[in-house]
Amino acid sequence: MDGLKPRIVEAIHRQTQATVTILSSLLAVHDELGYMPKEAVEEVAAFKGATINDVWAVASFYPNFRFDPPCQHHVEVCWGASCHLVGAMPVIEQVLAAIGLEGEGDTPDGLVSFRLNTCLGACAQAPVMSIDHHLMGRLSPESARAKIDGLLG
Ligand code: FES
């Protein structure tokens, strides 16, 4: 687990809230690493005096955990109501075409994770997407495609 273990242990022990649970510990690690390696499950089990099965039960129940390392780039396109009304779907189609996916997921080369979002919090600038948590708005399908092409070099 080389460089991961110190980060996992630190994330678990850094929690300052009054009640530290298996879930809060898993969330702390996930926030730190962006995913949940199996070593994190082992560390949380040891920390909480629980079995690995107990920790897996919590981890697998929580839908927002990912168990593989994140891709190099994270792309989200909003398909909430405001964005939908002003052309989110053609933007989504162009982004998917550019990265070669048919829906949410990771590209096989590990370059791009694509997710849909129900509101990126910038409705006034719809349609909106974010690349590596950087928001961009008033997109056209063409401008969205150009941004993805630029990202992929
Ligand atoms: S609905 Fe798209 S940013 Fe709010």
Residues whose N, C-alpha, C, O or C-beta is under 5 A from the ligand:
A	BS01	FES	C78 G80 A81 S82 C83 T118 C119 L120 G121 A122 C123 V128
